[in-house]
Amino acid sequence: MIAAFLGCFYLPVEMLPFRNPLYEALALVKWYAREHVLLCLVPAFLIAGAISVFVSQASVIKYFGAKANKFLAYGVASVSGTILAVCSCTVLPLFSGIYKRGAGLGPATAFLYSGPAINVLAIILTARILGWELGIARVIGSVVFSVVVGLLMHLIFRKEERSRKNPGELLAGEQHSSRSILQDAFYFSAMVALLIFANWVEPQAGEHSFWSLIYNAKWYISTVLLVLITVMLVSWFKKEERSEWIASSWVFAKQIMPFLLFGVLIAGLLLGRPGEEGLIPSQIISDAVGGNSLAANFIASIAGAFMYFATLTEVPILQGLISSGMGKGPALALLLAGPALSLPNMLVIRGVIGTQKTIVYVSLVVVMATISGIIFGSIAG
């Protein structure tokens, strides 16, 4: 795994004599390895491993299981993305962790969608660059989507979910922690904060604001959080627990990383990098998503679902498409389907919940994004 990562990290694409689209596929893999593995995926794997080891299975079932309060479960899952600046791939280890810990399929998929879709920084950037109408529509659409998709997944697969949630099996071997709930909450908050601040994106050039101050101080904040997490691990956790945590994180890495890198390679081959061409020319997509027809919204949803968007990159990409004639309805459809889905994302989800559930989940997102685009396009003109 380390050798494969280093191979991607130092891939000498500049020396290759050929160009698009194979060049774009390899270049995208190299960019992904450099920008998203160490700071995004590794912390996400560690958080997922910590969830699977340190979080009480009974607690997950209580708040996200079949008998949990639906308002609380879906309410928390649907707004979780407001504190997670993650992309469609970084959220996968977290989704896998809570699902395998006993969370119901409905709340788990609501979290899976909302994690990358309701990123507060992306919402602000959308409103500033693309207009407040798209910003507000994205917020409302993302929250409603996560709840509706989660509820529909629960209803469609409720029989399978009942058989999966055998309390005796789920709670077998459950150990009582010597730590308090407050200690666990403080530890996980620090882990999530490290993930957020280490990946804080630089604001637009010339913009001096609170976000700029955070960006300039992000490595100082991240260092303090890392030291704090280390102290907590040494002071509050037993040696056996720390070993089990690393082992569990490694299981998630082996399960997810190969599919992700393969998916990024295929996405780059077909669609290229932002601003570059793959096998499918971007002009074809731009020409297909003008106006507010059913076909335009559906194509925008499909294109968004298969493309890979790093956190916040969907906004400048969409700005270019809109300037090329993309309609407002298809723009919202892409915003609602794009950040939450990608080809690498789909491959990994299939490994966690199976082919049938993955197809239904992706189809629900695409259909709802298409309908939302048509409605918004009719209202916004």
N, C-alpha and C positions, 0 to 999 in steps of 0.2 A: 504493500500500500504506500509506504514512504517512497519507494523507488518510482512508482507510477506518478505520485504527486510531484516529486522533484523533476521527473521527465517533462511533465506538463508545465511546471514553473519555469524551467530553463529552456523550453522548446525554442530552437533557433529559427523561428519563422522568417526572420529578416533575410536569412541566407537562402531561402527556397527560391528556385528559379521560376516557379509557376505562381499564378495568382488565382483569382476567384474561380469557382467557389470553394475549392479545397483549401486554399490559403485562408479564407475567412473562417472555415471550420476550425482549423488548427490555431489560428490567431485568437478565436473566441475561447477555446479551451485554455490557452495560455493566460489570457486576461482573467478568466474565471479563477484559475488556480492562484493567481497573484492577488486578486482583489477580494475573493470571497471565501477561500478555504480557511486560512489561518485566523482571520478576524471574525468571520461569520459562522462558518460551519463547525469549526473546532469548539468554540464556546457553546454553540447550540447542541453539539453532541454531548458535551459535559453536563449541560443543564438537563438534557433528556436522560442521561445516565443517572443523574442525581434524583430526578423524579422517580425513576424506576426502583431506586434503592432506598432513598431517604423519605419519600412521601408515603404515608400510610395508605395502603390499598383501600382500607375501610373509608378513609376520608375522600378519596377519589370517587368511590361508589356513592358515598353519601351526597356529594354535591353535583356529580355528573353522571351518575348511574341511572338505571331504569326507573327507580323509585324516588329519584331526587325531585325536589321542587322545580318544575319546568320553567317557571319564571326566573328563578335564580340561575339555573343551569344555562339556559339560552341567553339570559341577560348578560352574564359574565362572559360567556364565550363570544357573543356578538360584538363586544366592545374591547376585547382583549388586544386588538391590533393598535389601539390608540397609544399603547405604551411600548409596542414592539416594532422597531424600525427594521423589519425583516422582509426578505423577498420570498417568492413562492418556493424556493428550495431550502432556505434557512429555517422555515417554519416546520419542515418535514420531521426532523428529529423530535421536536417538541410535541407534534401531533402523534407521532408513533409512541412516544413515552406515555402520554396520558391515556391513549387508546388501549395499549397493552396493560396498563395499570388498572383497567376496569371501567374507564369512562364509556358512556353510551355512544353509539355511532352518531346519533343526532348532535349532541353537544360537541363531540370531537370534530365532526365535519364542519360545524358552525365555527369552531375555533380555527380549523384548517383554512377556511375561507377568509375569516376576518383578520387573521394574523398579518398577512401582507396587504390586504385590501383597504384597511382603515388606518393606515399609517398617518399619524397626525401631521407629520412634516410633508408628506405627499399631498394631503388634503390642502394644506396652506399653499403649497407651491402650485397646485392645480388652480386654486382660486386666483392667485396673483398673476399667473401667466396666461391661463386659458379662460379666465373670467369667472365671476362669482356664481353664475348659473351652473356651470359644470362642476364647480367646487361643491356647492350645496347638493346638487343631484348625486354627486359621487358619495357624499356622506350618507344621505338618506338611502340610496340604492345599496350601498355596501352593508349597512346595518340590517336592512330588511332582507337582503339576499342571504346573509349568514343565518338568520333565524329561519327563514322559509326553507332554504336548502337543508338545514339541519333537521327540521321537522319532517320534511318530505323523505329524507333518507331514513329517519326513524320509522315512519309509517310504512314505507316500502319494504324494509327489511326487519320489521318488528318480530317476526317469528324466529328468524335467525338470531336476533339479538337476545331474545329470551333464552334460547338454548346456550348462547355464549356466556350469559351472566348466571352461572351456577354459583351461588354464594359460597358453597363449600369449596369449590375449586379455586375461586378467586382469592379467598382469604386463607387458603392453606399455607402454613408456614409464616403467616403474618407475625412480625415481631414488634414488640412495643419499644418505642424509642425512649432513651433516657433524656432526650432534649425536650424542651418545652415547645409549644406551637409557635410562640413568639420567636424563639431562636431559629427554628426552621424557616419562618417567614422572613426573618432578617437575612438569613443566608441566601435564600432564593431571590430576594429583592436585590441583593448585591450582585448576584450572578447575572440577572436580567439587566441591571443597570450597566454592568461591564459590557454586555453584548450591545446595548444601545449606544453608549458613549464611544466605544472603540470603533464603531461604524458610522459615527456622525458625519454627514455629508457637508462639504464646504458650500456655503451659500453662494448665490450668484455674485459675479464680480461687481464691485462697487456698492454692494449692500452692506451697510453697517448696522447691525441689530443685535438683539439678545442671542440669536442663533449664531451669529459670527463670534461672539464672545465664547460661547460653548465650544464651537469648533476649534478656536485657538487654544482652548484649555483642555481639549479632550484627552490628550495623552497624560496630562497631570492627573485628571480625574480618574482615568483608567488605571493608572499606576496605584493611586490610593485605594481604589476598589480591589485591585488584585492583591495588594498587601493585606487588606481587611479580610478578604476571602481566605487567604492562606492562614491567617491567624485563627479564624473561625474553624477551619478544617483541622488544624492541629489541636485546638483547645476543646472543641465540642464533639469531634468525631473519633471513633476508635480506629485503630489501624486496620482492622478487618473490614470496617465500613468503607474506608478510603480505597482499599484494594478492590472491593466489590464495585465501588463507584466507577473506577477506571475500567474494570473489566466490562461493565455494562455499557459504558460510553463507547468502548471499542466494538462491541456487538452492533451498536447503532451505526458506527462508521463503516463497518464491513457490509452492512445491509444496504446502506444508502449511497455511499461514495461512488462505487462503480457505475450504478445506474445514472447518477447525476452527470458524471463526466462523459459517459456515452451519450446521454441526452443532449448535453451542451454541444457536443461534436456534431450531432445530427441537425440540431437547430441552426448552428452556424453554417452547415453545408446547404441547408434549404433556404434560409432567410438572411444569412450574413450577419454582420455586426451592425449596430446603429450607424447609419450613414454610408454603409457599404452594401454591396450586392451579393446575394447567394444564388442558388439555382433558380429561385423565384424572384424575378426583378421587383423591386419595391414600387416601380411605376404601375405595375399591374394591380397591386393592392390599392394604390392611390386612385387609380381610375375606377376601381370597382366599388369604392365606398363613398362616392359623391351622392348628394341628395339624401332622402330619408326613406327609401324603399325597403321592403322586407329583405330583399337580396343584399342590399348594401349593409344593413344592420347585421344580418347573419354572417356575411363575409368578414365584417369587422370583428365579430365575436369569435369566429373560428380562427382568424389570423392572430388575434390577441391570445387565445387559449393556447396556441402552439408556440408562439414566440416566447423567448426568455427576456424578461425585463428585470434588470437589477433594480434595487430600491431607488426610487425617484427618477429613473431614466425614462419611464413611460411618458413623463410630461414633456421634455424637449422633443422626443420622438413624435408625440402626438401633435405638438406645435408645428412641426414640419409637415405632417400629413394634412393638418387643417389648412395650412398655407397653400398646399397643393390641391385643395378643393374638397377635402373630406367634410361631410355633413356633421352637424352637431349631434344628431342621433347616433350615427355610427361611432362618433368620438366617445360618447358615453358608453356605448356597448363595448368598445375596446378597453376603456378604463375599468369597467366592471369585470370583464373576463380576463384581461391581460395580466395584471399584477398577481392575481390569485392562482393562475394556472400557467403551466409551461410544459413542453414535452418532457424535460427531465423530471418535473414535478409529477406528471402522470405515471411515469415508469416506476417511481418510488412508491407512490400511493398504491399502485397495483400490488406491489410486494407486501404491503401492510394489510390491506383490507380485501384484496382479491380483484380479479378482472371485472366481474359483474358489477360490484359496488363502485368501482372506479369509473366504468362506462356510464353508469347512472349519474354519479356525481358530476362528471364533466358535462354530460348532456343537460343536466339541470342548470348548471351555470351558463352554458352557451344559450339555451332557450330563454332563460330569464334575462340575460344580457340583451338578447335580440329584442325581446318585448319591451324592455325598459328603454332601449334606444329609440324604438318607434314612438313610444309615448312621449319621451323627452323631445324628440325631433319635431313632433307635432305641436307641442306646447311652445318650445323655444323658437320655432320657425327656422 
